[in-house]
Amino acid sequence: MSNNGMTEDDARRFHGQFMAGTLGWFAVAVVAHFLAWSWRPWF
């Protein structure tokens, strides 16, 4: 057990969930930018 109270298994599970959430947020941002570009291009 590390100094934060998480076991190795807990840390791996947390990391997986954190990465899935980050990638999901990134995917939503990419879609939003694409839709905004389609609606009104800024370049």
C-alpha positions as CSV (number, residue, x, y, z in Angstrom):
1,M,0.0,0.0,0.0
2,S,1.3,3.4,-0.9
3,N,1.2,6.6,1.1
4,N,-2.2,7.7,-0.4
5,G,-4.0,4.6,0.9
6,M,-4.6,3.0,-2.5
7,T,-3.6,-0.5,-3.4
8,E,-1.9,-1.2,-6.7
9,D,-5.3,-2.6,-8.0
10,D,-7.2,0.5,-6.8
11,A,-4.6,2.8,-8.5
12,R,-4.9,0.9,-11.8
13,R,-8.7,1.0,-11.7
14,F,-8.7,4.7,-10.9
15,H,-6.2,5.4,-13.7
16,G,-8.4,3.5,-16.2
17,Q,-11.5,5.5,-15.2
18,F,-9.6,8.7,-15.3
19,M,-8.2,8.1,-18.7
20,A,-11.7,7.0,-20.0
21,G,-13.2,10.2,-18.7
22,T,-10.4,12.3,-20.2
23,L,-10.7,10.7,-23.6
24,G,-14.5,11.1,-23.4
25,W,-14.2,14.8,-22.6
26,F,-11.7,15.2,-25.5
27,A,-14.1,13.4,-27.9
28,V,-16.9,15.7,-26.9
29,A,-14.7,18.7,-27.4
30,V,-13.6,17.5,-30.9
31,V,-17.2,17.0,-32.0
32,A,-18.2,20.4,-30.6
33,H,-15.4,22.1,-32.5
34,F,-16.3,20.3,-35.7
35,L,-20.0,21.3,-35.3
36,A,-19.0,24.9,-34.6
37,W,-16.7,24.9,-37.7
38,S,-19.5,23.5,-39.8
39,W,-21.9,26.2,-38.6
40,R,-19.5,29.2,-38.9
41,P,-15.9,28.7,-40.0
42,W,-13.4,30.9,-38.3
43,F,-10.6,30.7,-40.8
